């Protein structure tokens, strides 16, 4: 029976009968795959430690009629610390839920895997009160990498009136998630742009930084609590508008954080 070796993150685990577990993984080599871990429900199973959500694993798999089966496996990183903090756990779950939307069955996706791994690591290191920030950076970068790159450098009104001074250093700036663009304060009055998210110049600068910087630098900034809230609102609304997908984890996050 043909064997393959994969490296991946466990996105979901479900019981299969009384003894087995079915796992959904995002792997570097095969994209999203479904794997059966025989006997993993048992307390002494050698596969038990490999099956937790968030776990980054190396697996040797055999291919059956329906599933891949684990033959051998090594746990590389469990991200265990996420499980001890409700806020970090919830934001990490959101990261994985977004990852599941963008990973395709059987298609190699090394870039997405790298983004998720870095996001989970940075979430595990998040400062108290700033737990949303690593998740927002991660989700925003996933969107940008998959073609949902917002225009944050120019006011959309500039396209029709280049002679005006479209000053993006004046508060407030309007971000419209449905179009992925911004309006300066003057264009908001002139064009009657309607609903959107009010951003301070600092929040706009942070959003740009999050997707323009290299992966190693994208998380290395600090913001005030007010700017953090603006960033989270902008990212979550942009995600739901652009992907037209409901996210269960966002509903739970709203309940525990008190945000809409």
C-alpha positions as CSV (number, residue, x, y, z in Angstrom):
1,X,0.0,0.0,0.0
2,X,1.4,3.4,-1.0
3,X,2.8,5.6,1.8
4,X,3.2,9.4,1.9
5,X,4.7,11.7,4.5
6,X,3.0,15.0,5.3
7,X,3.4,17.9,7.7
8,X,0.2,19.6,8.8
9,X,-2.1,21.2,11.3
10,X,-5.1,19.4,12.8
11,X,-8.0,21.7,11.9
12,X,-10.7,19.4,13.3
13,X,-11.1,16.1,15.2
14,X,-14.2,14.0,15.4
15,X,-14.9,10.6,17.0
16,X,-15.5,7.6,14.6
17,X,-17.3,5.0,16.6
18,X,-15.9,4.1,20.0
19,X,-12.2,3.9,19.3
20,X,-11.2,5.9,16.2
21,X,-10.9,9.5,15.3
22,X,-11.3,11.3,12.0
23,X,-9.1,14.3,11.5
24,X,-9.1,17.1,9.0
25,X,-5.6,18.5,8.4
26,X,-4.1,21.3,6.3
27,X,-0.9,19.8,5.1
28,X,2.0,21.4,3.3
29,X,2.2,18.6,0.7
30,X,-1.4,17.6,0.0
31,X,-3.5,20.6,1.1
32,X,-6.6,19.7,3.1
33,X,-7.0,15.9,3.7
34,X,-9.1,13.6,5.8
35,X,-7.2,11.2,8.0
36,X,-8.4,8.3,10.2
37,X,-6.5,7.6,13.4
38,X,-7.3,4.0,14.4
39,X,-7.7,3.4,18.1
40,X,-6.9,7.1,18.9
41,X,-9.7,7.3,21.5
42,X,-7.9,4.8,23.7
43,X,-6.0,6.2,26.7
44,X,-2.8,4.3,25.7
45,X,-3.0,5.0,22.0
46,X,0.2,6.1,20.4
47,X,-1.8,8.4,18.2
48,X,-3.7,10.1,21.0
49,X,-1.2,13.0,21.3
50,X,-1.3,13.7,17.5
51,X,-5.1,14.3,17.3
52,X,-5.6,17.5,19.2
53,X,-6.9,20.6,17.3
54,X,-4.0,23.0,16.6
55,X,-1.4,20.2,16.7
56,X,1.3,20.5,14.2
57,X,2.4,17.0,13.2
58,X,4.5,14.9,10.9
59,X,2.7,11.8,9.7
60,X,3.3,8.8,7.6
61,X,0.0,7.8,5.9
62,X,-1.3,4.9,3.9
63,X,-4.2,5.4,1.5
64,X,-7.4,3.4,1.9
65,X,-10.6,3.3,-0.1
66,X,-12.0,6.4,1.6
67,X,-9.4,7.9,4.0
68,X,-5.8,8.2,4.7
69,X,-4.7,6.1,7.7
70,X,-2.0,7.1,10.1
71,X,0.8,4.6,10.1
72,X,3.4,6.6,12.1
73,X,3.4,10.1,13.5
74,X,5.4,12.7,15.4
75,X,4.1,15.7,17.3
76,X,6.1,18.7,16.4
77,X,4.1,21.4,18.3
78,X,0.9,21.1,20.3
79,X,0.3,24.8,21.0
80,X,-0.8,23.5,24.4
81,X,-0.7,26.9,26.1
82,X,-3.6,28.1,23.9
83,X,-5.9,25.6,25.7
84,X,-5.4,27.3,29.1
85,X,-6.7,30.7,28.1
86,X,-10.3,31.1,26.9
87,X,-9.6,34.3,24.9
88,X,-6.4,32.9,23.2
89,X,-8.2,29.6,22.5
90,X,-11.2,31.4,21.0
91,X,-9.1,33.6,18.7
92,X,-6.9,30.7,17.7
93,X,-10.1,28.8,16.8
94,X,-11.1,31.7,14.6
95,X,-7.7,31.5,12.9
96,X,-8.2,27.9,12.0
97,X,-11.8,28.4,10.9
98,X,-10.7,31.0,8.4
99,X,-7.9,28.7,7.3
100,X,-10.4,25.9,6.6
101,X,-12.3,28.3,4.3
102,X,-9.2,29.0,2.2
103,X,-7.6,25.5,2.0
104,X,-8.6,23.2,-0.8
105,X,-8.7,19.4,-0.9
106,X,-5.6,17.9,-2.3
107,X,-3.9,21.1,-3.3
108,X,-0.5,22.0,-1.9
109,X,-0.6,25.2,0.1
110,X,2.6,25.8,1.9
111,X,2.0,29.6,2.2
112,X,-1.3,29.2,4.1
113,X,0.2,26.6,6.4
114,X,3.1,28.9,7.2
115,X,0.6,31.8,8.0
116,X,-1.5,29.6,10.3
117,X,1.6,28.3,12.2
118,X,2.9,31.8,12.7
119,X,-0.5,33.1,13.7
120,X,-1.0,30.3,16.3
121,X,2.5,30.9,17.7
122,X,1.9,34.7,18.0
123,X,-1.5,34.1,19.5
124,X,0.0,31.9,22.2
125,X,2.4,34.8,23.1
126,X,-0.3,37.5,23.1
127,X,-0.4,40.1,25.9
128,X,-3.4,40.2,28.1
129,X,-6.1,42.4,26.6
130,X,-4.5,42.3,23.2
131,X,-5.5,38.7,22.3
132,X,-7.4,39.8,19.2
133,X,-4.4,41.5,17.6
134,X,-2.4,38.4,16.4
135,X,-5.6,36.8,15.1
136,X,-6.5,40.0,13.2
137,X,-3.0,40.2,11.6
138,X,-3.2,36.5,10.6
139,X,-6.7,36.7,9.1
140,X,-5.9,40.0,7.3
141,X,-2.8,38.4,5.8
142,X,-4.8,35.3,4.7
143,X,-7.2,37.5,2.9
144,X,-4.5,39.5,1.2
145,X,-2.6,36.4,0.1
146,X,-5.8,35.0,-1.4
147,X,-6.6,38.0,-3.6
148,X,-8.6,40.1,-1.1
149,X,-6.1,42.9,-0.9
150,X,-7.8,46.2,0.2
151,X,-6.8,49.6,-1.1
152,X,-5.6,51.4,2.0
153,X,-3.1,53.9,0.4
154,X,-5.5,56.0,-1.6
155,X,-8.9,57.5,-1.0
156,X,-11.5,56.1,-3.3
157,X,-12.8,59.6,-4.0
158,X,-9.4,60.3,-5.6
159,X,-10.4,58.3,-8.6
160,X,-13.0,60.9,-9.6
161,X,-11.4,64.1,-8.1
162,X,-7.6,64.1,-8.2
163,X,-7.4,67.8,-7.8
164,X,-8.7,67.7,-4.2
165,X,-6.4,67.2,-1.2
166,X,-7.3,63.7,-0.1
167,X,-5.7,63.9,3.4
168,X,-5.6,60.5,5.1
169,X,-4.0,62.0,8.2
170,X,-7.2,63.6,9.3
171,X,-9.5,61.8,11.6
172,X,-11.9,60.1,10.9
173,X,-11.2,57.9,7.8
174,X,-14.0,55.7,6.6
175,X,-13.3,52.1,5.7
176,X,-16.0,50.3,3.6
177,X,-15.5,46.5,3.9
178,X,-17.8,45.8,1.0
179,X,-15.5,47.6,-1.5
180,X,-12.2,47.2,0.4
181,X,-11.5,50.9,0.2
182,X,-11.2,54.1,2.3
183,X,-12.5,57.6,2.1
184,X,-10.9,60.7,3.5
185,X,-13.0,63.0,5.7
186,X,-13.7,65.5,2.8
187,X,-14.9,62.8,0.4
188,X,-17.2,61.4,3.1
189,X,-19.0,64.8,3.2
190,X,-18.9,65.4,-0.6
191,X,-19.9,61.9,-1.8
192,X,-22.3,61.0,1.1
193,X,-20.5,57.6,1.3
194,X,-22.8,56.1,3.9
195,X,-22.1,53.4,6.4
196,X,-18.6,52.0,7.2
197,X,-16.0,51.7,9.9
198,X,-14.5,54.9,11.3
199,X,-10.7,54.6,11.5
200,X,-8.2,56.9,13.2
201,X,-5.0,57.6,11.1
202,X,-3.2,55.3,13.6
203,X,-5.6,52.4,12.9
204,X,-5.2,52.9,9.1
205,X,-1.4,52.9,9.5
206,X,-1.6,49.6,11.5
207,X,-3.8,47.9,8.9
208,X,-1.4,48.8,6.2
209,X,1.5,47.6,8.3
210,X,-0.2,44.2,8.9
211,X,-0.2,43.2,5.2
212,X,2.7,45.2,3.8
213,X,5.4,43.9,6.2
214,X,7.3,40.6,5.9
215,X,5.9,37.7,8.0
216,X,8.6,38.2,10.6
217,X,7.7,41.9,11.2
218,X,3.9,42.0,10.6
219,X,3.1,41.3,14.3
220,X,5.8,43.6,15.8
221,X,3.8,46.7,16.7
222,X,1.8,48.0,19.6
223,X,-1.5,50.0,19.6
224,X,-3.9,51.5,22.1
225,X,-7.0,49.8,23.2
226,X,-9.1,52.0,21.0
227,X,-7.0,51.3,17.9
228,X,-7.1,47.6,18.7
229,X,-10.9,47.7,18.6
230,X,-11.0,49.6,15.3
231,X,-8.6,47.0,13.8
232,X,-10.7,44.1,14.9
233,X,-13.9,45.6,13.6
234,X,-12.3,46.4,10.3
235,X,-10.8,42.9,9.8
236,X,-13.9,41.0,10.9
237,X,-16.3,43.0,8.8
238,X,-14.0,42.8,5.8
239,X,-13.7,39.1,6.2
240,X,-17.4,38.5,6.3
241,X,-18.2,40.9,3.5
242,X,-15.6,39.6,1.1
243,X,-16.0,35.9,1.7
244,X,-19.8,35.9,2.3
245,X,-19.3,33.2,4.8
246,X,-20.6,32.8,8.4
247,X,-18.0,32.1,11.1
248,X,-19.2,30.3,14.2
249,X,-16.1,31.3,16.2
250,X,-16.9,35.0,15.6
251,X,-20.3,34.6,17.2
252,X,-18.7,33.0,20.3
253,X,-16.0,35.7,20.4
254,X,-18.7,38.3,20.4
255,X,-20.3,36.7,23.5
256,X,-17.1,36.5,25.5
257,X,-15.6,39.9,24.5
258,X,-18.9,41.8,24.4
259,X,-18.2,43.0,20.9
260,X,-20.9,42.9,18.1
